[in-house]
Amino acid sequence: MPVPTTENLASSASTNESHATRSPVLFLIFNRPEPAKLVFEKIRAARPPRLYVAADGPRANRPGEAALCGQTRDIVKNVDWPCETKTLFREQNLGCKEAVSSALDWFFAEEPEGIILEDDCVPSPDFFYFCDTLLEKYRDDPRIRHIAGGNFQRGIRRGGASYYFSRITHVWGWASWRRVWKDYDKTLATLDETKAAAALREAFVEPIIVEEKLAMIGRLKAGQIDTWDCQLDIINLMSGGLCIIPNTNLVANIGFGPGATHTRNLADKNANMPAGCLGALAHPAPDDFKACQEADIFSLGNDLDLERKKKKRRSPRYRLKLALKKLLRIG
């Protein structure tokens, strides 16, 4: 897959180009040196005072992967600004769930708050300013648990401010606090599924979304999905917390393709969305301090192909199949 250039990913010039981030940054890398270089150049321009770099180890059954992992790790040698750099380089492959969650454990054990970027999420300069400002503004506000860089509204603005509130935890470039991460549980061992169902129905209303989320919870608890972020999404939801979503997309995900762990579909509408310009930061009014349910259903509807599933459920064949299942259960 050809790697997009920085120019392709920026829709307009930043209004905060000269901003040097105050927050520490955790950079999560693995085996893709070219995308990682693009992300690193954005971090380099932001000049964070502390940079944490975590890398999973190569898989033993993938010829050539050790060399790619080594090339990706070498990027850290290009830190040329006043910066304290720390690394967590795994020798053995842990997989997505273990590698990322343990890296976040490490980061938040060291830092009370910070910014997290993966090696395929290219931020605009405004992303760092956005995170810096809101990490400070909501540092001690338990209502806010997450700051996202990605926007998936396809150009629809939600309110008149620079950002809105959501019940969805997006992780394509994000920031948060130790006070939130301390609640994280990669196994969801203590999650009450009955309470989760009630929280999902309140948050999203749409039955198909609730069913899909509950099915995912079941697979996570059974250890069938090698991921870390869905757990954070559910925990934040169950905590009643809000996620901040910018009204302009601030991160371009360039990781779609065959080499990706989860985002393999190059035709996905979320692939390579341009990272835009934030402008002057305007905060929502106090009356707007609630999740935008319409925006959340729009995002999840696209992710879950909601309209196609609704159409399928209206079909006579599906209704007959459902009726037969009910008869079998009764019998």
VOGULUM-905271 format. One record per residue (C-alpha): residue number from 1; residue in one letter; x, y, z. Coordinates in steps of 0.5 Angstrom, whole numbers. Example, Ala and Ser with C-alpha at 12.3 -4.5 7.8 and 13.67 -1.06 7.14 Angstrom:
# residues 2
<node><nr>1</nr><rest>A</rest><x>25</x><y>-9</y><z>16</z></node>
<node><nr>2</nr><rest>S</rest><x>27</x><y>-2</y><z>14</z></node>
This chain:
# residues 331
<node><nr>1</nr><rest>M</rest><x>0</x><y>0</y><z>0</z></node>
<node><nr>2</nr><rest>P</rest><x>3</x><y>7</y><z>-2</z></node>
<node><nr>3</nr><rest>V</rest><x>4</x><y>11</y><z>4</z></node>
<node><nr>4</nr><rest>P</rest><x>0</x><y>18</y><z>4</z></node>
<node><nr>5</nr><rest>T</rest><x>5</x><y>24</y><z>4</z></node>
<node><nr>6</nr><rest>T</rest><x>4</x><y>29</y><z>10</z></node>
<node><nr>7</nr><rest>E</rest><x>1</x><y>34</y><z>5</z></node>
<node><nr>8</nr><rest>N</rest><x>-4</x><y>29</y><z>3</z></node>
<node><nr>9</nr><rest>L</rest><x>-7</x><y>29</y><z>10</z></node>
<node><nr>10</nr><rest>A</rest><x>-7</x><y>36</y><z>12</z></node>
<node><nr>11</nr><rest>S</rest><x>-14</x><y>39</y><z>9</z></node>
<node><nr>12</nr><rest>S</rest><x>-11</x><y>46</y><z>11</z></node>
<node><nr>13</nr><rest>A</rest><x>-6</x><y>50</y><z>15</z></node>
<node><nr>14</nr><rest>S</rest><x>-6</x><y>50</y><z>22</z></node>
<node><nr>15</nr><rest>T</rest><x>-7</x><y>56</y><z>26</z></node>
<node><nr>16</nr><rest>N</rest><x>-3</x><y>53</y><z>32</z></node>
<node><nr>17</nr><rest>E</rest><x>3</x><y>51</y><z>28</z></node>
<node><nr>18</nr><rest>S</rest><x>8</x><y>54</y><z>33</z></node>
<node><nr>19</nr><rest>H</rest><x>5</x><y>50</y><z>39</z></node>
<node><nr>20</nr><rest>A</rest><x>10</x><y>46</y><z>43</z></node>
<node><nr>21</nr><rest>T</rest><x>6</x><y>41</y><z>47</z></node>
<node><nr>22</nr><rest>R</rest><x>7</x><y>41</y><z>54</z></node>
<node><nr>23</nr><rest>S</rest><x>4</x><y>34</y><z>55</z></node>
<node><nr>24</nr><rest>P</rest><x>8</x><y>27</y><z>55</z></node>
<node><nr>25</nr><rest>V</rest><x>7</x><y>23</y><z>49</z></node>
<node><nr>26</nr><rest>L</rest><x>6</x><y>15</y><z>49</z></node>
<node><nr>27</nr><rest>F</rest><x>8</x><y>13</y><z>42</z></node>
<node><nr>28</nr><rest>L</rest><x>6</x><y>6</y><z>40</z></node>
<node><nr>29</nr><rest>I</rest><x>10</x><y>2</y><z>35</z></node>
<node><nr>30</nr><rest>F</rest><x>11</x><y>-5</y><z>32</z></node>
<node><nr>31</nr><rest>N</rest><x>13</x><y>-7</y><z>25</z></node>
<node><nr>32</nr><rest>R</rest><x>11</x><y>-1</y><z>20</z></node>
<node><nr>33</nr><rest>P</rest><x>17</x><y>4</y><z>19</z></node>
<node><nr>34</nr><rest>E</rest><x>14</x><y>8</y><z>14</z></node>
<node><nr>35</nr><rest>P</rest><x>8</x><y>10</y><z>17</z></node>
<node><nr>36</nr><rest>A</rest><x>11</x><y>11</y><z>24</z></node>
<node><nr>37</nr><rest>K</rest><x>16</x><y>16</y><z>21</z></node>
<node><nr>38</nr><rest>L</rest><x>10</x><y>20</y><z>19</z></node>
<node><nr>39</nr><rest>V</rest><x>7</x><y>20</y><z>25</z></node>
<node><nr>40</nr><rest>F</rest><x>14</x><y>21</y><z>29</z></node>
<node><nr>41</nr><rest>E</rest><x>15</x><y>27</y><z>24</z></node>
<node><nr>42</nr><rest>K</rest><x>9</x><y>30</y><z>27</z></node>
<node><nr>43</nr><rest>I</rest><x>11</x><y>29</y><z>34</z></node>
<node><nr>44</nr><rest>R</rest><x>18</x><y>32</y><z>33</z></node>
<node><nr>45</nr><rest>A</rest><x>15</x><y>38</y><z>30</z></node>
<node><nr>46</nr><rest>A</rest><x>11</x><y>38</y><z>37</z></node>
<node><nr>47</nr><rest>R</rest><x>17</x><y>37</y><z>41</z></node>
<node><nr>48</nr><rest>P</rest><x>14</x><y>34</y><z>47</z></node>
<node><nr>49</nr><rest>P</rest><x>18</x><y>35</y><z>54</z></node>
<node><nr>50</nr><rest>R</rest><x>18</x><y>27</y><z>55</z></node>
<node><nr>51</nr><rest>L</rest><x>17</x><y>22</y><z>50</z></node>
<node><nr>52</nr><rest>Y</rest><x>15</x><y>14</y><z>51</z></node>
<node><nr>53</nr><rest>V</rest><x>16</x><y>9</y><z>46</z></node>
<node><nr>54</nr><rest>A</rest><x>13</x><y>2</y><z>47</z></node>
<node><nr>55</nr><rest>A</rest><x>14</x><y>-3</y><z>41</z></node>
<node><nr>56</nr><rest>D</rest><x>11</x><y>-10</y><z>41</z></node>
<node><nr>57</nr><rest>G</rest><x>16</x><y>-16</y><z>39</z></node>
<node><nr>58</nr><rest>P</rest><x>16</x><y>-19</y><z>32</z></node>
<node><nr>59</nr><rest>R</rest><x>12</x><y>-26</y><z>31</z></node>
<node><nr>60</nr><rest>A</rest><x>17</x><y>-32</y><z>31</z></node>
<node><nr>61</nr><rest>N</rest><x>13</x><y>-35</y><z>25</z></node>
<node><nr>62</nr><rest>R</rest><x>14</x><y>-28</y><z>20</z></node>
<node><nr>63</nr><rest>P</rest><x>20</x><y>-28</y><z>16</z></node>
<node><nr>64</nr><rest>G</rest><x>23</x><y>-21</y><z>16</z></node>
<node><nr>65</nr><rest>E</rest><x>19</x><y>-18</y><z>21</z></node>
<node><nr>66</nr><rest>A</rest><x>24</x><y>-18</y><z>26</z></node>
<node><nr>67</nr><rest>A</rest><x>28</x><y>-13</y><z>21</z></node>
<node><nr>68</nr><rest>L</rest><x>22</x><y>-9</y><z>20</z></node>
<node><nr>69</nr><rest>C</rest><x>21</x><y>-8</y><z>28</z></node>
<node><nr>70</nr><rest>G</rest><x>28</x><y>-6</y><z>28</z></node>
<node><nr>71</nr><rest>Q</rest><x>28</x><y>-1</y><z>23</z></node>
<node><nr>72</nr><rest>T</rest><x>21</x><y>2</y><z>26</z></node>
<node><nr>73</nr><rest>R</rest><x>25</x><y>2</y><z>33</z></node>
<node><nr>74</nr><rest>D</rest><x>31</x><y>6</y><z>30</z></node>
<node><nr>75</nr><rest>I</rest><x>26</x><y>12</y><z>29</z></node>
<node><nr>76</nr><rest>V</rest><x>27</x><y>14</y><z>36</z></node>
<node><nr>77</nr><rest>K</rest><x>34</x><y>15</y><z>35</z></node>
<node><nr>78</nr><rest>N</rest><x>32</x><y>22</y><z>31</z></node>
<node><nr>79</nr><rest>V</rest><x>30</x><y>25</y><z>37</z></node>
<node><nr>80</nr><rest>D</rest><x>33</x><y>32</y><z>37</z></node>
<node><nr>81</nr><rest>W</rest><x>30</x><y>37</y><z>41</z></node>
<node><nr>82</nr><rest>P</rest><x>30</x><y>37</y><z>49</z></node>
<node><nr>83</nr><rest>C</rest><x>26</x><y>31</y><z>51</z></node>
<node><nr>84</nr><rest>E</rest><x>27</x><y>26</y><z>56</z></node>
<node><nr>85</nr><rest>T</rest><x>26</x><y>19</y><z>52</z></node>
<node><nr>86</nr><rest>K</rest><x>24</x><y>12</y><z>55</z></node>
<node><nr>87</nr><rest>T</rest><x>23</x><y>6</y><z>51</z></node>
<node><nr>88</nr><rest>L</rest><x>19</x><y>-1</y><z>53</z></node>
<node><nr>89</nr><rest>F</rest><x>22</x><y>-5</y><z>47</z></node>
<node><nr>90</nr><rest>R</rest><x>19</x><y>-13</y><z>48</z></node>
<node><nr>91</nr><rest>E</rest><x>23</x><y>-18</y><z>45</z></node>
<node><nr>92</nr><rest>Q</rest><x>17</x><y>-23</y><z>45</z></node>
<node><nr>93</nr><rest>N</rest><x>11</x><y>-22</y><z>41</z></node>
<node><nr>94</nr><rest>L</rest><x>5</x><y>-21</y><z>46</z></node>
<node><nr>95</nr><rest>G</rest><x>-1</x><y>-19</y><z>41</z></node>
<node><nr>96</nr><rest>C</rest><x>-5</x><y>-13</y><z>41</z></node>
<node><nr>97</nr><rest>K</rest><x>-9</x><y>-13</y><z>47</z></node>
<node><nr>98</nr><rest>E</rest><x>-3</x><y>-15</y><z>52</z></node>
<node><nr>99</nr><rest>A</rest><x>2</x><y>-10</y><z>48</z></node>
<node><nr>100</nr><rest>V</rest><x>-2</x><y>-4</y><z>48</z></node>
<node><nr>101</nr><rest>S</rest><x>-5</x><y>-5</y><z>55</z></node>
<node><nr>102</nr><rest>S</rest><x>1</x><y>-6</y><z>58</z></node>
<node><nr>103</nr><rest>A</rest><x>5</x><y>0</y><z>55</z></node>
<node><nr>104</nr><rest>L</rest><x>-1</x><y>4</y><z>57</z></node>
<node><nr>105</nr><rest>D</rest><x>0</x><y>1</y><z>64</z></node>
<node><nr>106</nr><rest>W</rest><x>7</x><y>3</y><z>64</z></node>
<node><nr>107</nr><rest>F</rest><x>6</x><y>10</y><z>61</z></node>
<node><nr>108</nr><rest>F</rest><x>0</x><y>12</y><z>66</z></node>
<node><nr>109</nr><rest>A</rest><x>5</x><y>9</y><z>72</z></node>
<node><nr>110</nr><rest>E</rest><x>10</x><y>15</y><z>70</z></node>
<node><nr>111</nr><rest>E</rest><x>5</x><y>20</y><z>68</z></node>
<node><nr>112</nr><rest>P</rest><x>-2</x><y>23</y><z>71</z></node>
<node><nr>113</nr><rest>E</rest><x>-4</x><y>25</y><z>64</z></node>
<node><nr>114</nr><rest>G</rest><x>-2</x><y>25</y><z>57</z></node>
<node><nr>115</nr><rest>I</rest><x>-3</x><y>24</y><z>49</z></node>
<node><nr>116</nr><rest>I</rest><x>-3</x><y>17</y><z>46</z></node>
<node><nr>117</nr><rest>L</rest><x>-1</x><y>16</y><z>38</z></node>
<node><nr>118</nr><rest>E</rest><x>0</x><y>9</y><z>35</z></node>
<node><nr>119</nr><rest>D</rest><x>4</x><y>9</y><z>29</z></node>
<node><nr>120</nr><rest>D</rest><x>-1</x><y>9</y><z>23</z></node>
<node><nr>121</nr><rest>C</rest><x>-5</x><y>15</y><z>26</z></node>
<node><nr>122</nr><rest>V</rest><x>-2</x><y>22</y><z>23</z></node>
<node><nr>123</nr><rest>P</rest><x>-4</x><y>28</y><z>27</z></node>
<node><nr>124</nr><rest>S</rest><x>-5</x><y>35</y><z>25</z></node>
<node><nr>125</nr><rest>P</rest><x>-1</x><y>40</y><z>29</z></node>
<node><nr>126</nr><rest>D</rest><x>-8</x><y>43</y><z>32</z></node>
<node><nr>127</nr><rest>F</rest><x>-9</x><y>36</y><z>35</z></node>
<node><nr>128</nr><rest>F</rest><x>-3</x><y>37</y><z>40</z></node>
<node><nr>129</nr><rest>Y</rest><x>-6</x><y>44</y><z>42</z></node>
<node><nr>130</nr><rest>F</rest><x>-13</x><y>41</y><z>43</z></node>
<node><nr>131</nr><rest>C</rest><x>-10</x><y>35</y><z>48</z></node>
<node><nr>132</nr><rest>D</rest><x>-6</x><y>40</y><z>52</z></node>
<node><nr>133</nr><rest>T</rest><x>-12</x><y>45</y><z>53</z></node>
<node><nr>134</nr><rest>L</rest><x>-17</x><y>40</y><z>55</z></node>
<node><nr>135</nr><rest>L</rest><x>-13</x><y>36</y><z>59</z></node>
<node><nr>136</nr><rest>E</rest><x>-11</x><y>42</y><z>63</z></node>
<node><nr>137</nr><rest>K</rest><x>-19</x><y>44</y><z>63</z></node>
<node><nr>138</nr><rest>Y</rest><x>-22</x><y>38</y><z>65</z></node>
<node><nr>139</nr><rest>R</rest><x>-16</x><y>35</y><z>69</z></node>
<node><nr>140</nr><rest>D</rest><x>-20</x><y>34</y><z>75</z></node>
<node><nr>141</nr><rest>D</rest><x>-27</x><y>34</y><z>72</z></node>
<node><nr>142</nr><rest>P</rest><x>-30</x><y>26</y><z>73</z></node>
<node><nr>143</nr><rest>R</rest><x>-35</x><y>27</y><z>68</z></node>
<node><nr>144</nr><rest>I</rest><x>-30</x><y>27</y><z>62</z></node>
<node><nr>145</nr><rest>R</rest><x>-26</x><y>21</y><z>61</z></node>
<node><nr>146</nr><rest>H</rest><x>-23</x><y>21</y><z>54</z></node>
<node><nr>147</nr><rest>I</rest><x>-21</x><y>26</y><z>49</z></node>
<node><nr>148</nr><rest>A</rest><x>-21</x><y>24</y><z>42</z></node>
<node><nr>149</nr><rest>G</rest><x>-17</x><y>27</y><z>36</z></node>
<node><nr>150</nr><rest>G</rest><x>-22</x><y>23</y><z>31</z></node>
<node><nr>151</nr><rest>N</rest><x>-28</x><y>25</y><z>28</z></node>
<node><nr>152</nr><rest>F</rest><x>-33</x><y>21</y><z>24</z></node>
<node><nr>153</nr><rest>Q</rest><x>-39</x><y>25</y><z>22</z></node>
<node><nr>154</nr><rest>R</rest><x>-37</x><y>26</y><z>15</z></node>
<node><nr>155</nr><rest>G</rest><x>-37</x><y>34</y><z>15</z></node>
<node><nr>156</nr><rest>I</rest><x>-43</x><y>34</y><z>20</z></node>
<node><nr>157</nr><rest>R</rest><x>-42</x><y>39</y><z>25</z></node>
<node><nr>158</nr><rest>R</rest><x>-45</x><y>38</y><z>32</z></node>
<node><nr>159</nr><rest>G</rest><x>-46</x><y>44</y><z>36</z></node>
<node><nr>160</nr><rest>G</rest><x>-43</x><y>51</y><z>35</z></node>
<node><nr>161</nr><rest>A</rest><x>-37</x><y>49</y><z>39</z></node>
<node><nr>162</nr><rest>S</rest><x>-30</x><y>46</y><z>37</z></node>
<node><nr>163</nr><rest>Y</rest><x>-32</x><y>40</y><z>40</z></node>
<node><nr>164</nr><rest>Y</rest><x>-38</x><y>36</y><z>43</z></node>
<node><nr>165</nr><rest>F</rest><x>-39</x><y>30</y><z>48</z></node>
<node><nr>166</nr><rest>S</rest><x>-40</x><y>23</y><z>46</z></node>
<node><nr>167</nr><rest>R</rest><x>-41</x><y>16</y><z>50</z></node>
<node><nr>168</nr><rest>I</rest><x>-36</x><y>13</y><z>45</z></node>
<node><nr>169</nr><rest>T</rest><x>-29</x><y>12</y><z>46</z></node>
<node><nr>170</nr><rest>H</rest><x>-25</x><y>13</y><z>40</z></node>
<node><nr>171</nr><rest>V</rest><x>-17</x><y>12</y><z>40</z></node>
<node><nr>172</nr><rest>W</rest><x>-14</x><y>14</y><z>33</z></node>
<node><nr>173</nr><rest>G</rest><x>-10</x><y>19</y><z>37</z></node>
<node><nr>174</nr><rest>W</rest><x>-13</x><y>21</y><z>44</z></node>
<node><nr>175</nr><rest>A</rest><x>-11</x><y>23</y><z>51</z></node>
<node><nr>176</nr><rest>S</rest><x>-13</x><y>22</y><z>58</z></node>
<node><nr>177</nr><rest>W</rest><x>-11</x><y>21</y><z>65</z></node>
<node><nr>178</nr><rest>R</rest><x>-9</x><y>16</y><z>70</z></node>
<node><nr>179</nr><rest>R</rest><x>-15</x><y>17</y><z>74</z></node>
<node><nr>180</nr><rest>V</rest><x>-19</x><y>14</y><z>68</z></node>
<node><nr>181</nr><rest>W</rest><x>-14</x><y>9</y><z>66</z></node>
<node><nr>182</nr><rest>K</rest><x>-14</x><y>6</y><z>73</z></node>
<node><nr>183</nr><rest>D</rest><x>-21</x><y>3</y><z>72</z></node>
<node><nr>184</nr><rest>Y</rest><x>-18</x><y>-1</y><z>66</z></node>
<node><nr>185</nr><rest>D</rest><x>-19</x><y>-8</y><z>66</z></node>
<node><nr>186</nr><rest>K</rest><x>-17</x><y>-12</y><z>60</z></node>
<node><nr>187</nr><rest>T</rest><x>-21</x><y>-18</y><z>61</z></node>
<node><nr>188</nr><rest>L</rest><x>-28</x><y>-15</y><z>63</z></node>
<node><nr>189</nr><rest>A</rest><x>-28</x><y>-20</y><z>69</z></node>
<node><nr>190</nr><rest>T</rest><x>-32</x><y>-16</y><z>74</z></node>
<node><nr>191</nr><rest>L</rest><x>-37</x><y>-13</y><z>69</z></node>
<node><nr>192</nr><rest>D</rest><x>-44</x><y>-14</y><z>70</z></node>
<node><nr>193</nr><rest>E</rest><x>-47</x><y>-16</y><z>63</z></node>
<node><nr>194</nr><rest>T</rest><x>-55</x><y>-14</y><z>66</z></node>
<node><nr>195</nr><rest>K</rest><x>-52</x><y>-7</y><z>68</z></node>
<node><nr>196</nr><rest>A</rest><x>-48</x><y>-7</y><z>61</z></node>
<node><nr>197</nr><rest>A</rest><x>-55</x><y>-8</y><z>57</z></node>
<node><nr>198</nr><rest>A</rest><x>-58</x><y>-3</y><z>61</z></node>
<node><nr>199</nr><rest>A</rest><x>-53</x><y>2</y><z>60</z></node>
<node><nr>200</nr><rest>L</rest><x>-52</x><y>1</y><z>53</z></node>
<node><nr>201</nr><rest>R</rest><x>-60</x><y>2</y><z>52</z></node>
<node><nr>202</nr><rest>E</rest><x>-60</x><y>8</y><z>55</z></node>
<node><nr>203</nr><rest>A</rest><x>-54</x><y>11</y><z>51</z></node>
<node><nr>204</nr><rest>F</rest><x>-56</x><y>8</y><z>44</z></node>
<node><nr>205</nr><rest>V</rest><x>-63</x><y>7</y><z>44</z></node>
<node><nr>206</nr><rest>E</rest><x>-62</x><y>3</y><z>37</z></node>
<node><nr>207</nr><rest>P</rest><x>-63</x><y>-4</y><z>39</z></node>
<node><nr>208</nr><rest>I</rest><x>-58</x><y>-7</y><z>33</z></node>
<node><nr>209</nr><rest>I</rest><x>-53</x><y>-3</y><z>36</z></node>
<node><nr>210</nr><rest>V</rest><x>-54</x><y>-5</y><z>43</z></node>
<node><nr>211</nr><rest>E</rest><x>-54</x><y>-13</y><z>41</z></node>
<node><nr>212</nr><rest>E</rest><x>-48</x><y>-12</y><z>37</z></node>
<node><nr>213</nr><rest>K</rest><x>-44</x><y>-9</y><z>43</z></node>
<node><nr>214</nr><rest>L</rest><x>-47</x><y>-14</y><z>48</z></node>
<node><nr>215</nr><rest>A</rest><x>-44</x><y>-20</y><z>43</z></node>
<node><nr>216</nr><rest>M</rest><x>-38</x><y>-16</y><z>43</z></node>
<node><nr>217</nr><rest>I</rest><x>-38</x><y>-16</y><z>51</z></node>
<node><nr>218</nr><rest>G</rest><x>-39</x><y>-23</y><z>51</z></node>
<node><nr>219</nr><rest>R</rest><x>-33</x><y>-25</y><z>46</z></node>
<node><nr>220</nr><rest>L</rest><x>-28</x><y>-20</y><z>50</z></node>
<node><nr>221</nr><rest>K</rest><x>-30</x><y>-24</y><z>56</z></node>
<node><nr>222</nr><rest>A</rest><x>-29</x><y>-30</y><z>53</z></node>
<node><nr>223</nr><rest>G</rest><x>-22</x><y>-28</y><z>51</z></node>
<node><nr>224</nr><rest>Q</rest><x>-24</x><y>-29</y><z>43</z></node>
<node><nr>225</nr><rest>I</rest><x>-22</x><y>-22</y><z>41</z></node>
<node><nr>226</nr><rest>D</rest><x>-14</x><y>-20</y><z>41</z></node>
<node><nr>227</nr><rest>T</rest><x>-16</x><y>-12</y><z>42</z></node>
<node><nr>228</nr><rest>W</rest><x>-15</x><y>-7</y><z>48</z></node>
<node><nr>229</nr><rest>D</rest><x>-19</x><y>-1</y><z>46</z></node>
<node><nr>230</nr><rest>C</rest><x>-26</x><y>-4</y><z>46</z></node>
<node><nr>231</nr><rest>Q</rest><x>-25</x><y>-6</y><z>54</z></node>
<node><nr>232</nr><rest>L</rest><x>-24</x><y>2</y><z>55</z></node>
<node><nr>233</nr><rest>D</rest><x>-30</x><y>4</y><z>51</z></node>
<node><nr>234</nr><rest>I</rest><x>-34</x><y>-1</y><z>55</z></node>
<node><nr>235</nr><rest>I</rest><x>-31</x><y>1</y><z>62</z></node>
<node><nr>236</nr><rest>N</rest><x>-32</x><y>9</y><z>60</z></node>
<node><nr>237</nr><rest>L</rest><x>-39</x><y>8</y><z>58</z></node>
<node><nr>238</nr><rest>M</rest><x>-41</x><y>4</y><z>65</z></node>
<node><nr>239</nr><rest>S</rest><x>-37</x><y>9</y><z>69</z></node>
<node><nr>240</nr><rest>G</rest><x>-42</x><y>14</y><z>66</z></node>
<node><nr>241</nr><rest>G</rest><x>-36</x><y>18</y><z>63</z></node>
<node><nr>242</nr><rest>L</rest><x>-36</x><y>23</y><z>57</z></node>
<node><nr>243</nr><rest>C</rest><x>-31</x><y>23</y><z>51</z></node>
<node><nr>244</nr><rest>I</rest><x>-29</x><y>29</y><z>48</z></node>
<node><nr>245</nr><rest>I</rest><x>-30</x><y>29</y><z>40</z></node>
<node><nr>246</nr><rest>P</rest><x>-27</x><y>35</y><z>36</z></node>
<node><nr>247</nr><rest>N</rest><x>-32</x><y>38</y><z>31</z></node>
<node><nr>248</nr><rest>T</rest><x>-26</x><y>38</y><z>26</z></node>
<node><nr>249</nr><rest>N</rest><x>-22</x><y>31</y><z>24</z></node>
<node><nr>250</nr><rest>L</rest><x>-15</x><y>32</y><z>27</z></node>
<node><nr>251</nr><rest>V</rest><x>-12</x><y>25</y><z>26</z></node>
<node><nr>252</nr><rest>A</rest><x>-11</x><y>21</y><z>19</z></node>
<node><nr>253</nr><rest>N</rest><x>-11</x><y>14</y><z>20</z></node>
<node><nr>254</nr><rest>I</rest><x>-6</x><y>11</y><z>14</z></node>
<node><nr>255</nr><rest>G</rest><x>-6</x><y>4</y><z>17</z></node>
<node><nr>256</nr><rest>F</rest><x>-11</x><y>1</y><z>13</z></node>
<node><nr>257</nr><rest>G</rest><x>-9</x><y>-5</y><z>8</z></node>
<node><nr>258</nr><rest>P</rest><x>-7</x><y>-12</y><z>8</z></node>
<node><nr>259</nr><rest>G</rest><x>-1</x><y>-11</y><z>14</z></node>
<node><nr>260</nr><rest>A</rest><x>-6</x><y>-8</y><z>19</z></node>
<node><nr>261</nr><rest>T</rest><x>-8</x><y>-12</y><z>25</z></node>
<node><nr>262</nr><rest>H</rest><x>-16</x><y>-10</y><z>25</z></node>
<node><nr>263</nr><rest>T</rest><x>-16</x><y>-4</y><z>19</z></node>
<node><nr>264</nr><rest>R</rest><x>-15</x><y>-8</y><z>13</z></node>
<node><nr>265</nr><rest>N</rest><x>-21</x><y>-6</y><z>8</z></node>
<node><nr>266</nr><rest>L</rest><x>-18</x><y>0</y><z>4</z></node>
<node><nr>267</nr><rest>A</rest><x>-24</x><y>2</y><z>2</z></node>
<node><nr>268</nr><rest>D</rest><x>-27</x><y>4</y><z>9</z></node>
<node><nr>269</nr><rest>K</rest><x>-30</x><y>11</y><z>9</z></node>
<node><nr>270</nr><rest>N</rest><x>-25</x><y>12</y><z>15</z></node>
<node><nr>271</nr><rest>A</rest><x>-19</x><y>11</y><z>11</z></node>
<node><nr>272</nr><rest>N</rest><x>-14</x><y>17</y><z>10</z></node>
<node><nr>273</nr><rest>M</rest><x>-19</x><y>22</y><z>12</z></node>
<node><nr>274</nr><rest>P</rest><x>-15</x><y>29</y><z>12</z></node>
<node><nr>275</nr><rest>A</rest><x>-13</x><y>32</y><z>19</z></node>
<node><nr>276</nr><rest>G</rest><x>-16</x><y>39</y><z>19</z></node>
<node><nr>277</nr><rest>C</rest><x>-15</x><y>46</y><z>22</z></node>
<node><nr>278</nr><rest>L</rest><x>-18</x><y>47</y><z>29</z></node>
<node><nr>279</nr><rest>G</rest><x>-18</x><y>54</y><z>29</z></node>
<node><nr>280</nr><rest>A</rest><x>-20</x><y>58</y><z>35</z></node>
<node><nr>281</nr><rest>L</rest><x>-22</x><y>54</y><z>41</z></node>
<node><nr>282</nr><rest>A</rest><x>-29</x><y>55</y><z>43</z></node>
<node><nr>283</nr><rest>H</rest><x>-32</x><y>51</y><z>49</z></node>
<node><nr>284</nr><rest>P</rest><x>-39</x><y>48</y><z>49</z></node>
<node><nr>285</nr><rest>A</rest><x>-44</x><y>52</y><z>53</z></node>
<node><nr>286</nr><rest>P</rest><x>-46</x><y>49</y><z>60</z></node>
<node><nr>287</nr><rest>D</rest><x>-53</x><y>47</y><z>57</z></node>
<node><nr>288</nr><rest>D</rest><x>-49</x><y>43</y><z>52</z></node>
<node><nr>289</nr><rest>F</rest><x>-45</x><y>38</y><z>57</z></node>
<node><nr>290</nr><rest>K</rest><x>-48</x><y>32</y><z>55</z></node>
<node><nr>291</nr><rest>A</rest><x>-47</x><y>26</y><z>50</z></node>
<node><nr>292</nr><rest>C</rest><x>-50</x><y>28</y><z>43</z></node>
<node><nr>293</nr><rest>Q</rest><x>-54</x><y>21</y><z>42</z></node>
<node><nr>294</nr><rest>E</rest><x>-55</x><y>23</y><z>34</z></node>
<node><nr>295</nr><rest>A</rest><x>-48</x><y>23</y><z>33</z></node>
<node><nr>296</nr><rest>D</rest><x>-46</x><y>17</y><z>37</z></node>
<node><nr>297</nr><rest>I</rest><x>-52</x><y>13</y><z>33</z></node>
<node><nr>298</nr><rest>F</rest><x>-49</x><y>16</y><z>26</z></node>
<node><nr>299</nr><rest>S</rest><x>-42</x><y>14</y><z>28</z></node>
<node><nr>300</nr><rest>L</rest><x>-44</x><y>7</y><z>30</z></node>
<node><nr>301</nr><rest>G</rest><x>-49</x><y>6</y><z>25</z></node>
<node><nr>302</nr><rest>N</rest><x>-43</x><y>7</y><z>20</z></node>
<node><nr>303</nr><rest>D</rest><x>-39</x><y>2</y><z>23</z></node>
<node><nr>304</nr><rest>L</rest><x>-44</x><y>-3</y><z>24</z></node>
<node><nr>305</nr><rest>D</rest><x>-47</x><y>-2</y><z>17</z></node>
<node><nr>306</nr><rest>L</rest><x>-54</x><y>-1</y><z>21</z></node>
<node><nr>307</nr><rest>E</rest><x>-58</x><y>1</y><z>15</z></node>
<node><nr>308</nr><rest>R</rest><x>-56</x><y>-6</y><z>11</z></node>
<node><nr>309</nr><rest>K</rest><x>-58</x><y>-10</y><z>18</z></node>
<node><nr>310</nr><rest>K</rest><x>-64</x><y>-6</y><z>19</z></node>
<node><nr>311</nr><rest>K</rest><x>-66</x><y>-8</y><z>12</z></node>
<node><nr>312</nr><rest>K</rest><x>-64</x><y>-15</y><z>13</z></node>
<node><nr>313</nr><rest>R</rest><x>-69</x><y>-16</y><z>19</z></node>
<node><nr>314</nr><rest>R</rest><x>-75</x><y>-13</y><z>15</z></node>
<node><nr>315</nr><rest>S</rest><x>-74</x><y>-19</y><z>10</z></node>
<node><nr>316</nr><rest>P</rest><x>-79</x><y>-25</y><z>10</z></node>
<node><nr>317</nr><rest>R</rest><x>-74</x><y>-30</y><z>10</z></node>
<node><nr>318</nr><rest>Y</rest><x>-70</x><y>-27</y><z>16</z></node>
<node><nr>319</nr><rest>R</rest><x>-77</x><y>-26</y><z>20</z></node>
<node><nr>320</nr><rest>L</rest><x>-79</x><y>-34</y><z>18</z></node>
<node><nr>321</nr><rest>K</rest><x>-72</x><y>-36</y><z>21</z></node>
<node><nr>322</nr><rest>L</rest><x>-73</x><y>-32</y><z>27</z></node>
<node><nr>323</nr><rest>A</rest><x>-80</x><y>-35</y><z>28</z></node>
<node><nr>324</nr><rest>L</rest><x>-77</x><y>-42</y><z>27</z></node>
<node><nr>325</nr><rest>K</rest><x>-72</x><y>-40</y><z>33</z></node>
<node><nr>326</nr><rest>K</rest><x>-77</x><y>-38</y><z>38</z></node>
<node><nr>327</nr><rest>L</rest><x>-81</x><y>-45</y><z>36</z></node>
<node><nr>328</nr><rest>L</rest><x>-75</x><y>-49</y><z>37</z></node>
<node><nr>329</nr><rest>R</rest><x>-74</x><y>-46</y><z>44</z></node>
<node><nr>330</nr><rest>I</rest><x>-81</x><y>-47</y><z>46</z></node>
<node><nr>331</nr><rest>G</rest><x>-81</x><y>-54</y><z>44</z></node>
